[in-house]
Structure formats: C-alpha cells, structure tokens
Amino acid sequence: MTAAEPELRSVTCAHPGGLHRLAYWQWGDPDNPSVVMCVHGLTRTGRDFDALAQRLSARHRVVCPDMIGRGASDRVADPMLYQVPQYVADCVTLIARLDVPSVAWVGTSMGGLIGLLLASLDGAPLSRLLLNDVGPVLSLEGLSRIRDYVGADPAFASFEEGEARVRELAAGFGPLTDAQWRLLTRHTVVRRDDGTWRLHYDPRIAEPFRQMPLEAPPLWPLYDRIPCPTWVVRGAESDLLSDATADEMTRRGPRAHRVDVAGVGHAPTFIPDDQIAIVERFLAAPA
C-alpha cells in the first residue's frame, strides 16, 4: 500500500546572515535507504510530483522539497538568495538530514539545473541524475517566455479562475485531463487571508532571474564533470531545451541517455502513466 498524501517535514538551512526553513514532502518508508529526490521548476512546488511520488513510494523513499520562496518553505528577506547556488546548499543540507550516502535526482527545469550543478561537484551525493527538459544551454525563446510572466502576483476571484490561468501559463505541459490539471493546481493556487486566491510563490523570485542576461554562459564545463549516470528527458516541442543541445548531451560529459516525449513542450509533468514509466526505467537502469 502507498499513502494517499505525503508527510510534510522541514530542515533548517543557512544563508549569509541568517537561517531559513526548507519544507519537503516525504513519501514512502522513512527508513528506506533508497531515496529519490524530485526537485521542481522555477514557479512550481514539490507537490507537482504527487502522482510520480505515490507510484515510486512502494519501492523508494521519495523526497520533494519546496525550494525557498515557494509552497510551505520560508520566504527570505533578500531576494538575491533565490538563486541556484543557495538552492544547491539547501539541498546538500536536506540530503544530510536524510542520512543516506546518495540520492537519485529527478529535476525539472530549475530543479534540473540545481541537480546539474550539484552533480558536477567533487563528492556529490548523487547516484544518478535525470534532467527534465533542461541542459547546459537554454533557448532564448523559452527564457524570454518565462521572464514575461514570472514575478506577477495576480489575484483571482476563485480557485477555478486561478486554475484557468495556470492552464494558460503551463500550456507546454501538454495534453492533460481535468483531474491532472487539478492535481497540478491545488498547491499552486492558494487562498490568502484576505480571501483572494493567488499563486503560491514569493513574487520576488523573479528579481535575480530578471537581472541575469538571457544569453548566460553555457554550462558545458559543469556538465562535462558529471560522473554519475545521466538521463535527459525532452519535451519534443520544448522551447527551452533545443534538439541540438539534447543531442550534444548524449555525446559528451556523462553521455546522457535521451528520451523524447511527443506532444509536450516545456516540460513533461511525469503525471501520465507513460511519463511515470520513463522515471521507473531511469531508476531501474544499470548504474
């Protein structure tokens, strides 16, 4: 039997000048040494992985953090802390809390970038790495699209109005059923004390993103350092991870195994059964 809902836990992490609380959602046996860490994208939460985590929890402990500024985690006073180096440090602290030598990493978009950077470090506690629709080079088209909407703080009169907006913003997730959209929205659109419905995240997560040049230096030197088995999953219609970049990822560095998901842009959700099966194959593949 697998649980219908995860356990909410937290760990205290450090940042320059203070501390903050990183919340995470845990599925499965808390003593299971086989840990899968699922890390979400820029404006998402760890609850995006509910369908995947519930399926995997029969064999693995699945840990899905809400990165700071999102979901149940703390917001921080300095928005410039909303960047990948701080997220990497927080995840290292979380893995230490889990008391396991290594984890299998499933990272979507920003979560994949966090995993890429972490995996490139000497002694990284990653046994294998799945990069979901992200790589060392990101397309300007996708980055521009994300920059156009991230950081907005719209108020909705109802949950349903908020869900309609999420469907619009996340159209690249591909064809999903009404129930699957509801699964993706129930922790994304939340009711505030004033009675309005709003997006779950601190709008200031956009500040570092908007200050960075869209044409950032490629991360190939980091990717080439990754020693663990690596998969890259690409939405076949992605506007963020190009076909050429995904192809090069299979030929250099860890020589990633590539899987394309038809009919999907940025990014596969790992909610439909065929997408969950990709992660199951990734976890079962020889090291």
C-alpha positions in Angstrom: 0.0 0.0 0.0 1.1 3.5 -0.7 0.0 6.6 1.2 -2.5 9.0 -0.4 -0.8 12.0 1.0 2.9 12.7 1.9 4.3 13.7 5.2 5.3 17.4 5.5 8.7 17.9 7.1 11.3 20.6 7.2 15.0 21.2 7.8 16.8 24.4 8.9 19.3 25.7 6.3 21.8 28.6 6.4 22.2 31.6 4.3 24.6 34.6 4.7 23.4 36.4 7.8 20.7 34.0 8.9 18.7 30.8 8.7 15.6 29.7 6.9 13.3 26.6 6.9 13.2 24.4 3.8 10.0 22.3 3.7 9.9 18.9 2.0 7.2 16.3 1.2 8.2 12.8 2.0 6.5 9.7 0.6 7.2 6.0 1.5 9.1 4.3 4.3 11.1 7.0 6.1 13.8 4.4 6.8 14.2 3.2 3.2 17.8 3.9 2.2 16.8 4.1 -1.5 15.9 7.8 -1.8 14.6 9.6 -4.9 14.7 13.4 -4.7 12.4 15.3 -7.0 13.0 19.0 -7.5 10.6 21.3 -9.2 10.8 24.2 -11.6 11.1 27.9 -11.1 7.4 28.7 -10.2 6.3 25.3 -9.0 6.3 23.2 -5.8 7.3 19.8 -4.6 3.6 18.7 -4.9 4.0 18.7 -8.7 5.4 15.2 -8.2 2.5 13.7 -6.3 1.5 11.2 -9.0 5.0 10.2 -9.6 6.0 10.0 -5.9 3.0 8.0 -5.0 3.8 5.4 -7.6 7.5 5.3 -6.7 6.9 5.1 -2.9 6.2 1.4 -3.0 10.0 0.9 -3.6 11.7 4.1 -2.7 11.5 6.9 -0.2 10.6 10.0 -2.3 11.5 13.4 -1.1 10.1 16.5 -2.9 11.3 19.9 -1.5 9.6 23.2 -1.9 12.6 25.4 -2.7 12.7 28.6 -0.6 10.1 31.2 -1.6 7.7 28.5 -2.7 5.0 26.5 -1.2 5.5 25.6 2.5 9.1 26.8 2.7 10.2 30.2 4.1 10.5 33.4 2.1 13.7 35.2 2.7 14.3 38.9 3.2 17.0 39.2 0.4 15.5 38.1 -2.9 19.0 37.7 -4.4 19.2 34.4 -2.4 16.6 33.0 -4.8 19.4 31.6 -7.0 20.8 28.2 -7.8 23.9 28.3 -5.5 21.6 28.8 -2.5 19.3 26.1 -3.7 22.3 23.7 -4.0 23.4 24.5 -0.5 19.9 23.9 0.8 19.7 20.5 -1.0 23.0 19.4 0.4 21.7 20.2 3.9 18.5 18.2 3.1 20.4 15.2 1.9 22.5 15.3 5.1 19.2 15.3 7.1 18.0 12.2 5.2 21.2 10.4 6.4 21.8 8.5 3.2 25.1 8.4 1.2 23.4 9.4 -2.1 20.1 10.0 -3.8 18.7 9.6 -7.3 17.9 13.0 -8.6 14.9 13.9 -10.8 14.9 17.6 -11.6 12.5 19.6 -13.8 13.7 22.8 -15.4 15.2 24.8 -12.5 15.3 21.6 -10.4 17.4 20.1 -13.2 19.9 23.0 -13.1 20.2 22.6 -9.4 21.0 18.9 -10.0 23.4 19.6 -12.8 25.4 22.0 -10.6 25.4 19.7 -7.6 26.4 16.6 -9.7 29.4 18.5 -11.1 30.9 19.0 -7.6 33.5 16.6 -6.2 32.0 14.1 -3.9 28.4 15.0 -4.9 25.9 12.7 -3.2 24.0 11.8 -6.4 23.9 8.2 -7.6 22.1 9.1 -10.9 20.6 12.2 -12.5 17.6 12.9 -14.6 17.4 16.3 -16.3 13.8 17.1 -17.3 13.7 19.5 -20.2 16.8 21.4 -19.2 20.5 21.3 -20.1 23.8 23.3 -20.3 22.3 25.7 -22.9 18.8 27.2 -22.7 17.0 28.6 -25.6 16.3 32.4 -25.6 12.7 31.8 -26.7 11.9 29.8 -23.6 13.8 32.1 -21.3 12.0 35.1 -22.7 8.6 33.5 -22.3 9.3 32.6 -18.6 10.7 36.1 -17.9 7.5 37.7 -19.3 5.3 36.1 -16.6 7.4 35.1 -13.6 7.0 37.5 -10.6 3.5 38.6 -11.4 1.2 38.4 -8.4 -2.3 38.3 -9.8 -5.4 37.9 -7.5 -8.1 35.5 -8.6 -11.8 35.7 -7.5 -11.9 31.9 -7.3 -9.8 28.8 -7.4 -11.3 28.0 -10.8 -10.2 31.3 -12.2 -6.7 30.6 -10.9 -6.7 27.2 -12.5 -7.6 28.7 -15.8 -4.6 31.0 -15.6 -2.3 28.1 -14.6 -3.5 26.1 -17.7 -2.7 29.1 -19.8 0.8 29.6 -18.4 1.6 25.9 -18.4 0.2 25.0 -21.8 3.6 23.5 -22.7 2.9 20.7 -20.2 0.9 19.1 -23.0 -2.5 17.4 -23.1 -3.7 16.6 -19.5 -7.1 15.6 -18.2 -9.1 17.9 -16.0 -8.2 15.8 -13.0 -4.5 16.1 -13.9 -4.7 19.8 -14.2 -6.4 20.0 -10.8 -3.6 17.9 -9.3 -1.1 20.5 -10.7 -3.1 23.4 -9.5 -4.3 22.5 -6.0 -1.0 23.6 -4.4 -0.2 26.3 -6.9 -3.2 28.5 -6.4 -3.8 29.1 -2.7 -6.2 31.2 -0.7 -4.7 34.1 1.3 -6.0 35.7 4.5 -7.8 38.4 2.5 -9.9 35.8 0.8 -8.3 36.2 -2.6 -6.7 33.3 -4.5 -3.1 33.8 -5.5 0.0 31.9 -6.8 1.9 30.2 -4.0 5.3 31.7 -4.5 7.1 34.9 -3.4 6.9 37.2 -6.5 10.4 38.3 -5.7 11.8 35.0 -7.0 11.8 36.9 -10.3 14.3 39.6 -9.3 17.5 37.5 -9.7 16.1 35.9 -12.9 15.4 39.3 -14.4 18.8 40.7 -13.6 20.6 37.8 -15.3 21.5 38.2 -19.0 19.4 35.8 -21.1 22.5 34.8 -23.0 24.2 33.3 -20.0 27.5 31.4 -20.5 26.8 27.7 -21.4 27.2 25.2 -18.5 29.1 22.6 -20.6 32.2 22.8 -18.3 30.0 21.7 -15.4 28.1 19.2 -17.4 31.3 17.6 -18.6 32.3 17.0 -15.0 29.3 14.9 -14.1 30.4 11.3 -13.2 27.0 9.7 -12.5 24.6 8.0 -14.9 22.5 10.7 -16.5 19.3 10.8 -18.5 17.8 13.8 -20.4 14.1 13.9 -21.0 13.0 16.5 -23.5 9.5 17.6 -24.5 9.5 17.1 -28.2 8.0 20.6 -28.7 10.2 22.3 -26.0 11.1 26.0 -26.4 13.7 25.8 -23.7 15.9 22.7 -24.4 16.7 22.5 -28.1 17.0 19.3 -30.1 20.7 20.2 -30.8 21.6 20.7 -27.2 19.9 17.5 -26.1 21.7 15.7 -28.9 25.1 17.1 -27.7 24.3 16.0 -24.2 24.3 12.4 -25.4 27.8 12.8 -26.9 29.8 14.5 -24.2 30.2 14.5 -20.4 28.2 11.7 -18.9 26.8 10.9 -22.4 23.2 11.1 -21.2 20.6 8.6 -22.3 17.9 10.7 -24.1 14.1 10.2 -24.1 11.7 12.5 -26.0 8.1 13.0 -25.0 5.8 13.6 -28.0 3.1 16.2 -27.9 4.7 18.1 -24.9 6.7 21.3 -24.7 8.3 22.6 -21.6 8.1 20.4 -19.6 6.9 16.8 -19.2 5.0 16.6 -15.9 5.6 12.9 -15.0 1.9 12.6 -14.3 0.6 10.5 -17.3 1.5 6.8 -16.9 3.8 6.7 -19.9 5.9 9.6 -18.4 6.0 7.9 -15.0 7.3 4.8 -16.7 10.3 6.9 -18.0 11.3 7.6 -14.4 10.8 4.0 -13.4 13.1 2.9 -16.3 15.7 5.5 -15.2 15.7 4.2 -11.7 15.9 0.6 -12.8 18.7 1.1 -15.4 22.2 -0.3 -14.6 24.5 2.2 -12.9 
